[in-house]
Amino acid sequence: MKSLFRSTFILLLSFNLVSCFEITEDITIHSDGNGILKIQADFSESKFKINSILEHQEYEGYQIPSRDKIKSTFNQLVNLTDFCSNISIVSSDIDLENYIINYSCKFNEVEDVNVLVDSIKTEFNSDLNPKFKYLKYDRKKGEFSRNGDNFLKDKVEQLPLSQRVIFNSAYYTCIYRFDNLIDSNFTSGAKTSTNRKISTKKLSMKSLTFNGELINHKIQTIPVH
């Protein structure tokens, strides 16, 4: 477990030594509660700098892994989902030419995603709210919520100040898709699509490192009876 944590940290650091990247969280929730989770980490705008960094064995005091090691560590993280019940149809890809990472899976209910995130946090030796409800969906009432904690803040505070600037030009985008029409979107800064089935919000990663609750969403959809 410690070995995986160290390898994962080095993997993320190798990419995060650049400050221009975007992470997209894209979740589809069907009216019966099941759905699809998609995560993309896009570092393509910084691929030339990443290529330069990966040519070194050490950069700014950190050991830089080989491309094979990066792929191996990514696959280890993906394999964690094999031990999560009700997670299926897992798909993943790591493009080491353009530096785009993709992961997707199907879940039976949003609680399965909470369990998945908990399993990853365990690998990171995090003691932050082990049963935290990142996602909630009441299909009878049509109520959806996305809640943030300070997991990122906790990890960023372990970095030296000189490395925290990597988040200055980075963004986190949340996309939530529903079968049912959105009746009310109580989320500050979120946009509802014209067909009233998609909510989108873009946040700066820098702000999230100070307050994880900025990612919070509260959406009321029209339940189908």
Phi and psi in degrees as a GROMACS rama.xvg file:
@    title "Ramachandran Plot"
@    xaxis  label "Phi"
@    yaxis  label "Psi"
@TYPE xy
-64.4417  -36.2223  LYS-2
-64.3435  -42.3718  SER-3
-65.2122  -40.8776  LEU-4
-59.9157  -45.8633  PHE-5
-64.2037  -43.9145  ARG-6
-64.5944  -40.2638  SER-7
-65.482  -41.5282  THR-8
-60.8241  -43.6534  PHE-9
-66.1948  -38.9361  ILE-10
-59.1401  -50.6208  LEU-11
-65.1597  -39.3745  LEU-12
-64.4695  -37.9541  LEU-13
-58.0374  -40.5073  SER-14
-80.9781  -36.6737  PHE-15
-82.9916  2.98713  ASN-16
-70.763  -7.64288  LEU-17
-107.951  151.507  VAL-18
-105.936  2.00652  SER-19
-112.336  99.0176  CYS-20
-156.81  165.1  PHE-21
-140.757  136.186  GLU-22
-111.377  132.293  ILE-23
-119.627  125.712  THR-24
-106.244  114.103  GLU-25
-124.024  111.673  ASP-26
-123.163  127.458  ILE-27
-103.644  128.568  THR-28
-122.088  117.034  ILE-29
-81.7745  164.655  HIS-30
-62.9208  -24.8286  SER-31
-89.1829  1.82059  ASP-32
102.415  -19.0327  GLY-33
-82.2866  172.198  ASN-34
179.872  -165.978  GLY-35
-131.946  132.251  ILE-36
-106.449  129.478  LEU-37
-128.314  132.853  LYS-38
-126.508  130.922  ILE-39
-128.994  132.529  GLN-40
-115.414  114.786  ALA-41
-112.85  109.579  ASP-42
-109.8  16.4981  PHE-43
-61.9829  -31.1014  SER-44
-67.9904  -14.5713  GLU-45
-114.88  19.8429  SER-46
-63.6935  -31.5304  LYS-47
-69.3029  -38.0677  PHE-48
-69.9854  -38.3115  LYS-49
-63.3254  -42.5707  ILE-50
-57.0588  -41.4406  ASN-51
-64.7843  -42.794  SER-52
-62.8338  -42.0003  ILE-53
-70.8309  -10.2446  LEU-54
-77.3312  -14.972  GLU-55
-98.0433  152.612  HIS-56
-84.6158  -22.4238  GLN-57
-143.418  142.506  GLU-58
-144.514  122.101  TYR-59
49.4112  40.1527  GLU-60
88.0042  -0.0398913  GLY-61
-112.317  139.949  TYR-62
-71.5435  130.753  GLN-63
-100.54  125.537  ILE-64
-77.7727  160.941  PRO-65
-75.1474  166.758  SER-66
-61.828  -36.6383  ARG-67
-62.973  -39.6054  ASP-68
-67.5629  -38.026  LYS-69
-62.2679  -45.5779  ILE-70
-62.9321  -43.0953  LYS-71
-61.3834  -43.2554  SER-72
-66.5031  -41.3888  THR-73
-60.6638  -43.8142  PHE-74
-64.7753  -34.4409  ASN-75
-63.0956  -41.7152  GLN-76
-64.8473  -42.7673  LEU-77
-62.428  -38.6868  VAL-78
-65.231  -19.3106  ASN-79
-59.2639  -30.9473  LEU-80
-69.464  -18.3998  THR-81
-65.0249  -20.9351  ASP-82
-96.6138  3.48374  PHE-83
-98.3172  121.197  CYS-84
-66.8973  149.059  SER-85
66.9606  12.8297  ASN-86
-104.71  126.354  ILE-87
-144.796  177.118  SER-88
47.1447  53.5839  ILE-89
-76.9113  132.296  VAL-90
-133.1  138.171  SER-91
-149.886  154.81  SER-92
-157.82  138.568  ASP-93
-126.698  113.951  ILE-94
-96.2332  106.072  ASP-95
-93.8025  15.3073  LEU-96
-97.9873  -43.5326  GLU-97
-105.066  -7.68414  ASN-98
60.0943  59.0008  TYR-99
-124.042  126.94  ILE-100
-111.093  130.71  ILE-101
-127.358  141.011  ASN-102
-143.702  138.865  TYR-103
-147.524  154.91  SER-104
-158.472  161.658  CYS-105
-101.515  141.612  LYS-106
-127.426  152.411  PHE-107
-80.3914  -34.0295  ASN-108
-154.806  160.589  GLU-109
-63.0576  -24.3615  VAL-110
-60.6652  -28.7834  GLU-111
-62.4537  -34.2915  ASP-112
-68.8135  -38.8681  VAL-113
-59.9507  -41.8463  ASN-114
-65.2248  -39.8331  VAL-115
-61.3314  -47.0496  LEU-116
-63.226  -39.5057  VAL-117
-59.7744  -39.5811  ASP-118
-64.95  -36.2637  SER-119
-70.859  -42.547  ILE-120
-60.6925  -34.8374  LYS-121
-62.0583  -39.865  THR-122
-65.3377  -26.8816  GLU-123
-89.1465  9.03452  PHE-124
55.5219  36.5742  ASN-125
-90.4472  134.78  SER-126
-105.679  17.2283  ASP-127
-76.6874  111.958  LEU-128
36.0759  73.2159  ASN-129
-59.5703  -20.278  PRO-130
-115.297  32.1279  LYS-131
-65.5723  138.671  PHE-132
-94.4907  91.116  LYS-133
-68.8726  -36.6294  TYR-134
-125.753  140.634  LEU-135
-137.777  139.318  LYS-136
-147.724  120.238  TYR-137
-103.567  100.662  ASP-138
-68.4887  -25.8795  ARG-139
-70.6714  -36.9128  LYS-140
-95.964  -14.251  LYS-141
75.329  20.6318  GLY-142
-94.879  129.895  GLU-143
-124.704  140.321  PHE-144
-141.841  144.766  SER-145
-121.491  124.144  ARG-146
-119.74  140.782  ASN-147
-109.142  150.65  GLY-148
-120.915  -166.713  ASP-149
-107.225  33.3931  ASN-150
-59.5164  -46.6807  PHE-151
-64.2744  -44.5163  LEU-152
-57.0839  -42.6773  LYS-153
-60.61  -42.1953  ASP-154
-75.5176  -37.4629  LYS-155
-65.681  -35.6577  VAL-156
-64.4585  -16.1286  GLU-157
-83.6043  -10.991  GLN-158
-86.4086  149.093  LEU-159
-64.9469  155.273  PRO-160
-56.9715  -34.2463  LEU-161
-65.0655  -23.9359  SER-162
-91.4486  -16.6137  GLN-163
-71.1243  -15.619  ARG-164
-68.5195  -11.7573  VAL-165
-62.5443  -19.2658  ILE-166
-90.9429  -3.02631  PHE-167
-64.1248  -33.354  ASN-168
-117.154  24.3401  SER-169
-105.991  155.027  ALA-170
-135.668  154.768  TYR-171
-126.446  120.265  TYR-172
-110.577  131.772  THR-173
-109.189  128.392  CYS-174
-127.902  123.248  ILE-175
-123.417  125.441  TYR-176
-115.815  139.123  ARG-177
-131.031  150.112  PHE-178
-71.4531  -40.416  ASP-179
-81.6103  152.944  ASN-180
-67.9344  142.81  LEU-181
-78.9966  121.158  ILE-182
-85.4885  -47.6313  ASP-183
-142.734  137.057  SER-184
-117.265  106.363  ASN-185
-91.2153  10.4723  PHE-186
-85.7368  122.578  THR-187
-64.6204  127.545  SER-188
84.0806  -2.57318  GLY-189
-86.1794  151.093  ALA-190
-116.136  135.33  LYS-191
-100.456  133.898  THR-192
-66.3776  162.318  SER-193
-64.1906  -28.1014  THR-194
-85.5262  1.27723  ASN-195
60.5762  34.8933  ARG-196
-125.668  -3.02514  LYS-197
-133.91  134.824  ILE-198
-116.642  133.906  SER-199
-131.067  138.077  THR-200
-145.838  132.983  LYS-201
-114.215  128.922  LYS-202
-123.73  150.261  LEU-203
-79.4464  137.351  SER-204
-63.9724  -32.2367  MET-205
-59.5613  -43.5294  LYS-206
-66.1684  -35.3545  SER-207
-67.8402  -26.5978  LEU-208
-71.225  -17.3884  THR-209
-96.9261  -31.0306  PHE-210
-150.696  100.522  ASN-211
-66.2016  -19.0703  GLY-212
-74.9489  -7.80283  GLU-213
-63.4922  -18.2365  LEU-214
-82.1429  -6.80143  ILE-215
-57.8402  138.969  ASN-216
-131.406  146.942  HIS-217
-139.711  115.692  LYS-218
-129.902  132.54  ILE-219
-106.624  115.992  GLN-220
-101.283  164.588  THR-221
-87.3894  108.953  ILE-222
-66.052  147.5  PRO-223
-98.3553  121.662  VAL-224
